[in-house]
Amino acid sequence: MLMKASGPVTDEDRARARAMLKRARFRMATALDLRTAFFGAMLLSLPMEEDESVGTMATDGTRILYAPSFVRDVVPDESRASPILLHEVLHVAHNHMGRMRGKDPLLWNLSCDLSINGTVMEACRYGSFTPLWQWLQGMLLPGEGPFRDLPPGLSAEAYYRLLEQKAKDGSMVLHSGDQAGASYGKVMPAPAKPGESPAEADLAAEEAARGRVAAAAASASRRGTLPAGIARFVHGRLEPKCDWRRILAEFAQAAVPHDLAW
């Protein structure tokens, strides 16, 4: 299970974390598999900033924050950094930041993780990535542990309604530390610019997320024909008349390279 890191952080820890995450996202962006390259291009558009206070990792849609102690204690090499970065960029692709306003932060973060962690697990479950899949088994997943009665494949909003009902009827007691024990990080509210209302900030977050998707698709397509799954997702995300969440799950399963050596 992924545990929140602890202990003093040294300059060497900080330098190692910066270098490892930089290499991992660059290799994702330059991968031969264009599905991986698509998410890598999204990662390159998100600045990575050190912030020990987040405990693990976090995103507000404009950047990815990481705690050097978490990288030191939980991410021993670049191959294990890849699914963690995929997890964060999936939050951005889904615009979980712009959809959390007015919701309980803990319940919303749990709901978002339940919605995307199945995709991350499937990406790491087969072939030579099996050892990494076993390492990830502490993640929050529908159908397992305290969420064993929740079905897979739902949106974050659907999981939120189910968890909210469980909290109300007392069938599940959640504490602030529940997510930290088995999660890569948290979703933070979309930041508002000076004079911008919360609703305007959420709308801006959605537009920004769609812009990142479009730019990542353009970057990946310059290297070849986009896989059908990505093309469908991009179309659905930019022209949201189809179920783009389902399409995203279809091709993101192959987004992490199945080669532990890269």
KEFI-313445 format. One line per 3 residues: for each residue x, y, z of N, C-alpha, C, O. Coordinates in steps of 0.05 Angstrom, whole numbers, plus 5000, padded with zeros to 4 digits. Atoms other than C-alpha are relative to their C-alpha. Layout:
N
X Y Z X Y Z X Y Z X Y Z; ... .
This chain:
262
5017 4976 5000 5000 5000 5000 5017 5025 5000 5038 5025 5013; 4984 4975 5002 5025 5070 4984 4996 5015 5026 4973 5022 5033; 5001 4986 4974 5041 5106 5049 5011 5028 4997 5029 5033 4981 .
4989 4973 4999 5051 5179 5062 5028 5000 5011 5033 4988 5032; 4972 5001 4993 5125 5192 5066 5004 5017 5025 4988 5034 5032; 4994 4985 4976 5158 5218 5129 5031 5001 5002 5045 4988 4987 .
4972 4997 4997 5227 5239 5153 5011 5025 4987 4998 5036 4969; 4988 4975 5011 5273 5298 5138 5008 4996 4971 5017 4975 4963; 4993 5000 5028 5285 5315 5066 5026 5015 4996 5030 5037 5005 .
4973 4988 5004 5356 5329 5043 5000 5012 4972 4983 5008 4955; 4996 4989 5027 5381 5369 4983 5004 4978 4980 4995 4981 4957; 4997 5022 5019 5401 5303 4952 4973 4988 4993 4969 4980 4970 .
5027 5010 5006 5329 5278 4959 4986 5018 4980 4973 5008 4961; 5014 4981 5018 5303 5341 4925 5011 4998 4971 4996 4997 4952; 4988 5001 5026 5353 5336 4868 4993 4974 4986 4987 4973 4962 .
5007 5026 5012 5338 5262 4857 4972 5000 4991 4966 4990 4969; 5028 5000 5008 5263 5273 4856 4996 5017 4975 4982 5008 4956; 5003 4983 5024 5269 5330 4805 5010 4985 4975 4997 4985 4955 .
4988 5013 5023 5314 5290 4760 4984 4975 4991 4980 4971 4967; 5015 5023 5007 5274 5226 4763 4973 5006 4986 4967 4994 4966; 5025 4993 5012 5207 5258 4748 5003 5013 4973 4987 5008 4955 .
4995 4987 5025 5236 5300 4693 5006 4978 4979 4996 4980 4956; 4993 5022 5020 5266 5237 4659 4976 4983 4994 4971 4976 4971; 5023 5017 5004 5202 5197 4669 4980 5013 4981 4970 4999 4963 .
5020 4988 5017 5156 5247 4636 5012 5005 4972 4997 5004 4952; 4988 4996 5027 5206 5261 4579 4998 4973 4985 4992 4973 4961; 5000 5026 5013 5210 5186 4564 4971 4992 4992 4967 4979 4972 .
5028 5005 5008 5134 5181 4564 4994 5016 4975 4980 5006 4957; 5007 4983 5023 5130 5240 4515 5014 4991 4975 5004 4996 4953; 4985 5008 5024 5182 5209 4468 4997 4970 4995 5012 4959 4978 .
5004 5029 5004 5156 5137 4472 4991 4994 4972 4978 5011 4959; 5009 5009 5027 5145 5099 4407 4970 4996 4999 4957 5002 4979; 5029 5004 4999 5074 5082 4429 4987 5027 5002 4992 5042 5022 .
5011 4973 5000 5034 5143 4411 4979 5004 5022 4972 5027 5028; 5018 4997 4977 4984 5129 4467 5015 5011 5024 5006 5029 5037; 4983 4990 4978 5040 5138 4517 5010 5028 4993 5011 5045 5011 .
4990 4974 5008 5067 5197 4477 4978 5022 5004 4985 5045 5011; 5022 4981 4997 4998 5231 4480 4999 5010 5029 4999 5034 5034; 5001 4992 4972 4997 5230 4556 5026 5014 5008 5026 5032 5025 .
4975 4987 4994 5071 5248 4558 5000 5029 4991 5011 5046 5004; 5002 4972 5010 5056 5310 4516 4983 5017 5020 4989 5040 5024; 5016 4985 4980 5002 5330 4567 5017 5006 5024 5016 5027 5036 .
4983 4995 4977 5053 5321 4622 5020 5022 4996 5025 5038 5014; 4981 4979 5005 5103 5366 4588 4988 5027 5001 5002 5047 5005; 5014 4974 4999 5051 5421 4588 4994 5008 5029 4984 5030 5034 .
5006 4995 4972 5044 5416 4664 5026 5004 5016 5041 4984 5019; 4976 4997 4984 5101 5447 4705 4999 4982 5025 4977 4978 5037; 4999 5016 4976 5124 5403 4762 5014 5016 5021 5037 5026 5017 .
4990 4983 4978 5135 5439 4828 5003 4984 5026 4985 4968 5033; 4995 5013 4974 5164 5415 4894 4982 5013 5021 4981 5037 5023; 5017 4989 4978 5116 5422 4953 4997 4977 5020 4979 4960 5017 .
5000 5022 4980 5129 5377 5013 4973 4999 5015 4966 4978 5025; 5025 4999 4985 5063 5399 5044 4978 4982 4988 4959 4975 5002; 5021 5016 5012 5022 5358 4994 5002 4970 5009 4983 4955 5005 .
4997 5027 4989 5050 5294 5025 5006 4979 4979 5024 4962 4983; 4995 5020 5022 5047 5253 4960 5003 5016 4974 5025 5028 4970; 5000 4983 5023 5029 5287 4894 4972 5012 4997 4953 5002 5010 .
5026 4986 5003 4973 5334 4873 5000 5016 4974 5021 5021 4963; 5002 4982 5023 4947 5375 4815 4976 5018 5003 4955 5010 5014; 5023 4982 5001 4903 5435 4806 4993 5006 4971 4978 5024 4965 .
5005 4996 5029 4902 5428 4730 5019 5017 4986 5021 5017 4961; 4980 4982 5013 4956 5479 4718 5029 4991 5005 5047 5000 4992; 4973 5009 4992 5015 5442 4750 4997 4974 5015 4975 4966 5023 .
4999 5023 4983 5035 5378 4785 5019 5005 5023 5042 5012 5019; 4984 4996 4976 5060 5384 4856 5009 4973 5011 4994 4953 5009; 4990 5025 4989 5102 5331 4889 5016 5005 5025 5029 5026 5028 .
4984 4999 4976 5133 5318 4957 5025 4984 4996 5023 4960 4990; 4975 5015 5004 5206 5299 4951 5002 4975 5018 5014 4955 5010; 4999 5024 4982 5199 5252 5011 4984 4977 4989 4991 4954 4993 .
5016 5021 5012 5144 5214 4975 5015 4987 4977 5015 4962 4975; 4985 5011 5022 5187 5205 4913 5023 4983 5012 5028 4961 5002; 4978 5014 4988 5245 5184 4957 4992 4973 5012 5005 4953 5007 .
5008 5023 4985 5206 5133 4998 4983 4980 4984 4982 4957 4991; 5020 5017 5013 5155 5106 4948 5007 4995 4970 4997 4976 4959; 4995 5002 5028 5184 5116 4878 5030 4994 4996 5046 5013 4992 .
4971 5006 5001 5251 5079 4874 5012 5003 4972 5037 5006 4971; 4988 4998 5027 5259 5083 4798 4980 5012 4981 4956 5016 4988; 5017 4987 5019 5231 5114 4735 4977 4984 4990 4956 4995 4984 .
5022 5017 5009 5189 5054 4716 4976 5003 5018 4953 5001 5009; 5023 4996 4981 5147 5065 4778 4990 5028 5000 4968 5033 5010; 5009 4972 5002 5143 5139 4766 4979 5002 4978 4961 5020 4979 .
5018 4998 5023 5105 5127 4700 4971 4997 5007 4955 5015 5000; 5029 5002 4993 5039 5101 4729 4991 5022 5018 4968 5030 5018; 5007 4979 4982 5041 5155 4782 4994 5026 4983 4975 5040 4989 .
5005 4977 5017 5048 5209 4729 4975 4996 4982 4961 5016 4977; 5024 5006 5014 4994 5175 4688 4976 5006 5017 4956 5018 5007; 5022 4995 4981 4949 5179 4749 4994 5030 5001 4971 5038 5000 .
5004 4971 4998 4960 5254 4755 4989 5012 4975 4971 5029 4976; 5009 4988 5025 4950 5269 4682 4972 4992 4993 4958 5006 4979; 5027 5008 5004 4886 5229 4681 4981 5019 5015 4959 5025 5005 .
5016 4980 4985 4859 5277 4734 4996 5025 4982 4975 5036 4981; 5001 4976 5016 4876 5334 4687 4982 4995 4975 4966 5012 4968; 5015 5006 5024 4847 5300 4625 4970 4999 5006 4953 5007 4989 .
5028 5001 4992 4782 5288 4663 4990 5027 5011 4966 5030 5016; 5007 4975 4987 4783 5359 4691 4987 4996 5027 4966 5008 5033; 5011 5005 4974 4770 5333 4761 5002 5026 5017 4987 5029 5036 .
4997 4976 4985 4794 5401 4787 4976 5019 4997 4966 5030 5016; 5022 4981 5006 4739 5441 4753 4973 4988 5006 4952 5002 5002; 5026 5013 4994 4685 5392 4775 4996 4995 5030 4977 4983 5038 .
5001 5006 4971 4698 5391 4851 4987 5022 5016 4983 5018 5040; 5011 4978 4984 4668 5458 4871 4975 4992 5014 4957 4980 5002; 5024 5006 4984 4617 5451 4927 4999 4972 5010 4979 4965 5023 .
4999 5028 4990 4637 5379 4942 5019 4998 5023 5038 5013 5026; 4982 5006 4979 4669 5350 5003 5027 4992 4988 5028 4973 4972; 4974 5006 5013 4745 5349 4986 5008 4970 5003 5018 4959 4984 .
4992 5028 4996 4757 5280 5017 4984 4981 4983 4995 4964 4969; 5017 5017 5015 4697 5247 4985 5006 5003 4970 5006 4983 4955; 4995 4996 5029 4712 5279 4917 5027 4987 4992 5028 4975 4970 .
4975 5012 5007 4785 5257 4918 4998 4970 4999 5009 4957 4981; 5004 5029 5000 4765 5186 4936 4984 4992 4975 4991 4972 4962; 5016 5005 5023 4713 5188 4881 5016 5001 4974 5013 4984 4956 .
4984 4997 5024 4762 5212 4829 5020 4977 4997 5023 4966 4976; 4982 5023 5001 4812 5158 4848 4986 4974 4993 4997 4958 4977; 5016 5024 5007 4759 5104 4844 4994 5000 4971 4993 4978 4958 .
5008 4998 5028 4741 5129 4775 5024 4994 4982 5020 4983 4960; 4977 5003 5018 4812 5128 4746 5019 4978 5007 5034 4969 4990; 4979 5019 4992 4853 5078 4786 4997 4973 4986 5016 4959 4981 .
5004 5025 5015 4821 5019 4750 5015 5002 4973 5026 4982 4964; 4986 4996 5026 4849 5048 4685 5031 4998 5004 5044 4985 4988; 4971 5002 4995 4919 5056 4716 5007 4971 5005 5028 4962 4996 .
4994 5028 4994 4916 4984 4743 5001 4984 4974 5019 4967 4971; 5001 5015 5025 4896 4956 4675 5025 5006 4983 5034 4988 4968; 4976 4992 5016 4954 4994 4643 5025 4985 5009 5044 4982 4994 .
4976 5012 4988 5003 4958 4689 4996 4970 5006 5013 4958 5019; 5007 5026 4990 4970 4890 4696 5012 4977 4984 5016 4955 4995; 4993 5022 5018 4995 4849 4637 5029 5000 4991 5043 5020 4994 .
4974 5002 5011 5059 4824 4606 5023 5005 5020 5020 4997 5043; 4976 4995 4983 5127 4846 4633 4994 5020 5022 5011 5024 5039; 5006 4980 4979 5092 4899 4675 4986 4987 5024 4979 5001 5043 .
5014 5013 4978 5061 4846 4721 5013 5006 5027 4998 5011 5046; 4989 4993 4973 5112 4859 4778 4991 5028 5009 4986 5032 5033; 5008 4974 4992 5093 4932 4776 4971 5001 5007 4963 5015 5026 .
5028 5002 4992 5019 4914 4777 4997 4990 5028 4980 5001 5043; 5001 5011 4972 5031 4874 4841 5008 5022 5020 4996 5023 5042; 4992 4978 4982 5066 4935 4871 4978 5020 5004 4976 5033 5025 .
5021 4980 4999 5005 4978 4856 4974 4990 5014 4955 5005 5015; 5025 5011 4990 4954 4933 4890 4989 5013 5025 4967 5006 5033; 5011 4986 4977 4946 4979 4949 4982 5023 4992 4972 5037 5010 .
5016 4977 5008 4908 5030 4907 4970 4996 5006 4961 4974 5009; 5029 5000 4996 4836 5049 4919 4986 4990 4975 4990 5002 4953; 5013 5011 5023 4793 5007 4873 4971 4993 5006 4966 4982 5027 .
5028 5010 4997 4718 4995 4864 5000 4970 4999 5015 4958 4984; 5001 5029 4999 4701 4924 4881 5019 4987 5019 5020 4962 5021; 4980 5011 4982 4757 4916 4932 5000 5015 5026 4993 5038 5028 .
4998 4987 4974 4767 4929 5006 4975 5013 5009 4953 5002 5006; 5024 4986 4990 4720 4980 5036 4981 5009 4977 4959 5018 4983; 5016 4992 5023 4694 4994 4965 4991 4975 4984 4985 4978 4961 .
5006 5025 5015 4678 4921 4948 4972 4999 4989 4967 4983 4971; 5028 5000 5011 4604 4936 4937 4996 5021 4979 4973 5024 4969; 5003 4979 5021 4618 4992 4887 5007 4988 4973 5028 4975 4971 .
4994 5011 5027 4615 4974 4813 5022 5016 4987 5026 5039 4993; 4979 4985 5015 4673 4992 4767 4988 5016 4977 4965 5012 4969; 5008 4986 5024 4670 5040 4709 4982 5024 5003 4971 5033 4983 .
5018 4977 4997 4631 5098 4739 5016 5026 4999 5040 5026 5001; 4987 4973 5000 4645 5172 4734 5006 5008 5029 4995 4995 5048; 4994 4990 4974 4673 5210 4793 4975 5010 5014 4971 5005 5038 .
5025 4991 4988 4605 5242 4804 4982 4977 5011 4970 4980 5032; 5016 5023 4992 4571 5174 4808 5011 4988 5025 4996 4981 5044; 4988 5011 4976 4621 5148 4859 4996 5020 5023 4992 5011 5046 .
5004 4980 4979 4613 5213 4898 4973 4997 5013 4970 4997 5037; 5027 5003 4989 4538 5203 4905 4998 4975 5017 4985 4975 5038; 5001 5025 4985 4548 5131 4928 5015 5003 5027 5005 4994 5048 .
4985 4996 4975 4602 5151 4979 4986 5019 5019 4986 5015 5043; 5015 4981 4984 4561 5209 5003 4977 4987 5015 4972 4992 5038; 5022 5015 4987 4502 5163 5017 5011 4982 5022 4999 4979 5043 .
4989 5018 4980 4547 5114 5053 5009 5016 5025 5005 5007 5048; 4992 4983 4977 4575 5171 5097 4975 5008 5016 4976 5010 5041; 5024 4991 4986 4504 5194 5113 4987 4978 5016 4977 4982 5038 .
5014 5022 4986 4476 5126 5131 5018 4985 5020 5009 4966 5033; 4982 5012 4980 4537 5107 5172 5013 4974 4992 5026 4961 5008; 4989 5026 5009 4556 5046 5130 5030 5003 4993 5043 4982 4989 .
4971 4996 5005 4625 5077 5117 5008 5025 5015 4997 5047 5011; 4989 4977 4985 4664 5122 5164 5027 5007 4987 5045 4991 4987; 4976 4991 5013 4717 5162 5128 5014 5021 5017 5002 5038 5029 .
4984 4981 4986 4774 5201 5159 5019 5013 4981 5024 5003 4959; 4982 4985 5018 4823 5251 5130 5024 4984 4991 5035 4990 4970; 4977 5016 5007 4878 5199 5129 4994 4977 4982 5012 4963 4973 .
5007 5024 5015 4839 5147 5090 5012 5001 4972 5021 4980 4962; 4990 4999 5027 4860 5172 5022 5030 4998 4999 5041 4986 4981; 4971 4998 5002 4932 5185 5038 5013 4973 5001 5035 4969 4991 .
4987 5026 4997 4945 5112 5055 5001 4984 4975 5017 4966 4973; 5000 5016 5024 4930 5086 4986 4995 5017 4975 4981 5008 4957; 5004 4983 5023 4932 5143 4937 5025 5014 4992 5043 5018 5008 .
4976 4985 5010 4983 5178 4893 4999 5029 5008 5020 5041 5011; 5001 4972 4995 4958 5246 4911 4971 5010 4999 4952 4995 4998; 5026 4989 4998 4900 5293 4912 4994 5020 4977 5012 5032 4965 .
5009 4980 5019 4859 5337 4866 4994 5026 5016 4981 5025 5037; 5004 4974 4987 4859 5411 4885 4981 5016 4983 4979 5012 4959; 5019 4983 5016 4807 5463 4864 5015 5015 4978 5038 5023 4981 .
4989 4983 5021 4819 5499 4799 5005 5028 5011 4988 5040 5023; 4993 4973 4990 4855 5564 4816 4985 5022 4986 4981 5021 4961; 5014 4977 5011 4817 5629 4805 5019 5023 4997 5035 5029 5015 .
4984 4976 5005 4850 5690 4775 4987 5023 5016 4964 5022 5023; 5012 4977 4986 4840 5758 4810 4975 5010 4986 4975 5014 4962; 5025 4990 5010 4769 5781 4801 4983 4978 4986 4961 4984 4976 .
5014 5021 5013 4747 5713 4774 4982 4985 5020 4992 4979 5042; 5018 5015 4982 4687 5678 4805 5006 4971 4999 5019 4961 4980; 4996 5029 5001 4689 5604 4824 4989 4987 4975 5002 4970 4963 .
5011 5011 5024 4643 5588 4766 5017 5006 4976 5020 4989 4958; 4982 4993 5022 4688 5625 4718 5026 4984 5001 5036 4977 4980; 4975 5016 4997 4749 5589 4746 4995 4971 4991 5012 4959 4978 .
5006 5027 5008 4715 5522 4735 4997 4998 4970 5006 4979 4957; 5003 5000 5029 4696 5540 4664 5028 5003 4987 5033 4990 4966; 4973 4996 5011 4768 5563 4651 5016 4974 5002 5031 4967 4985 .
4987 5025 4996 4793 5497 4679 4992 4980 4978 5009 4965 4968; 5009 5018 5021 4750 5458 4630 5012 5007 4973 5020 4990 4958; 4989 4991 5025 4773 5500 4572 5030 4994 4999 5041 4986 4978 .
4971 5005 4999 4846 5492 4594 5005 4970 4996 5023 4962 4982; 4997 5029 5003 4838 5416 4600 4996 4991 4971 5011 4975 4961; 5005 5006 5028 4808 5412 4531 5022 5010 4982 5030 4996 4962 .
4978 4990 5016 4864 5455 4504 5025 4982 5002 5039 4978 4983; 4977 5018 4996 4916 5409 4534 4996 4974 4984 5015 4964 4972; 5006 5024 5015 4882 5349 4503 5005 5005 4970 5017 4988 4957 .
4996 4993 5029 4881 5383 4434 5030 5003 4994 5039 4993 4973; 4972 4996 5005 4954 5404 4440 5016 4974 5001 5034 4970 4985; 4986 5026 4998 4977 5335 4462 4994 4983 4976 5012 4969 4966 .
5007 5016 5024 4940 5303 4404 5015 5011 4976 5025 4995 4960; 4985 4989 5023 4973 5351 4355 5029 4993 5002 5041 4986 4982; 4972 5007 4996 5041 5337 4385 5005 4971 4993 5024 4965 4978 .
4996 5028 5006 5033 5262 4382 4995 4994 4970 5009 4977 4959; 5007 5006 5028 5002 5263 4312 5022 5009 4981 5024 4998 4959; 4977 4992 5018 5064 5298 4284 5020 4978 4996 5036 4979 4978 .
4982 5023 5001 5100 5233 4296 4988 4976 4986 5001 4956 4982; 5014 5022 5014 5049 5190 4260 4970 5002 5004 4960 5021 5016; 5029 5001 4998 4976 5171 4255 4992 4994 5029 5001 4974 5040 .
5010 5005 4973 4940 5175 4321 4985 4973 5001 4970 4968 4983; 5016 5024 4997 4914 5108 4346 4970 5007 5001 4963 5029 5010; 5028 4994 5002 4839 5102 4336 4988 5008 5027 4971 5026 5028 .
5010 4994 4973 4826 5104 4411 5005 5029 5008 4987 5042 5018; 4994 4972 4993 4861 5170 4420 4984 5019 4982 4974 5039 4992; 5015 4983 5019 4828 5200 4358 4971 5002 5009 4960 5024 5009 .
5028 4999 4991 4759 5181 4385 4998 5016 5026 4979 5032 5029; 5001 4985 4975 4776 5208 4454 5002 5030 4995 4987 5046 5007; 4996 4972 5005 4801 5274 4427 4975 5012 4988 4967 5034 4996 .
5024 4990 5012 4740 5283 4384 4978 5002 5021 4963 5022 5022; 5021 4999 4980 4694 5265 4442 5005 5021 5022 4986 5033 5032; 4993 4980 4980 4731 5311 4490 4996 5028 4990 4987 5045 5005 .
5003 4974 5011 4730 5370 4444 4972 5005 4989 4963 5028 4987; 5028 4999 5009 4660 5355 4416 4984 4981 5018 4976 4960 5008; 5010 5019 4980 4630 5324 4479 4971 4991 4995 4953 4998 5011 .
5027 5012 5005 4570 5288 4448 5001 4970 5004 4980 4956 5002; 4997 5029 4996 4598 5218 4462 5012 4996 5028 5020 5015 5041; 4990 5007 4973 4621 5182 4525 5031 4999 4999 5043 4978 4996 .
4971 4999 5002 4693 5206 4525 5014 4987 5024 5037 4979 5022; 4987 5014 4978 4706 5176 4594 5004 4971 4994 5025 4959 5001; 4997 5028 5007 4694 5106 4567 5022 4998 4979 5038 4979 4980 .
4980 5001 5021 4737 5121 4506 5028 5003 5012 5047 4989 5004; 4975 4996 4987 4793 5146 4550 5009 4974 5014 5033 4967 5012; 4992 5025 4986 4792 5082 4591 5009 4979 4980 5027 4962 4987 .
4993 5021 5019 4797 5040 4528 5030 5002 4992 5043 4981 4991; 4973 4999 5010 4864 5067 4504 5020 5006 5022 5044 5001 5018; 4981 4994 4979 4895 5090 4570 5012 4975 5012 5032 4976 5025 .
4989 5025 4990 4904 5017 4588 5027 4994 4989 5043 4979 5002; 4974 5005 5013 4963 5016 4541 5019 5025 5002 5039 5026 4988; 4985 4975 5000 4990 5085 4560 5026 4998 5014 5044 5014 5008 .
4974 5003 4986 5046 5061 4606 5015 4978 4985 5005 4956 4982; 4985 5020 5015 5101 5025 4567 5004 4974 5016 5009 4975 5040; 4997 5026 4986 5104 4950 4583 5030 4991 4998 5035 4969 4990 .
4971 5006 5000 5180 4952 4589 5012 5013 5024 5016 5038 5025; 4989 4989 4975 5209 4960 4658 5028 5011 4997 5038 5025 5016; 4972 4991 5003 5278 4975 4630 5003 5028 4990 5025 5040 4992 .
4996 4973 5013 5263 5042 4596 5002 5022 5020 5006 5045 5013 .
